[in-house]
């Protein structure tokens, strides 16, 4: 995981480009997997000009044939404010401390449902 330390939008883009080239994928083939009509957006992401849309992170991970955990790397590095908010929320809420992401997701859904029922 050391190779991902201190990445930014620019280095995420450079990493994606390198990963794509190592797998002999073209920008066009990546764009097609992602249902983009042309390569402009792919090029802009690889050059650090644009961010991967947060709702498409896992699609990009799959299109670039990266390991699934890389989705977390993208969130942490490109959307650091979201990542930090998640970490801070866990720190101040003892009910969430130490949970895996899957357990955290279940717990948050349950807490939200409980909160909605309380307001009813």
Protein Blocks (a to p, Z undefined) as FASTA:
>chain_A
ZZmgoiafklmmmmmmmmmmmnopafklmmmmnopablklmmmmmnomaccdfklmmmmm
mmnopafklmmmmmmmmmmmlmmmmmmmmmmmmklgopafklmmmmmmmmmmmmmmmmZZ
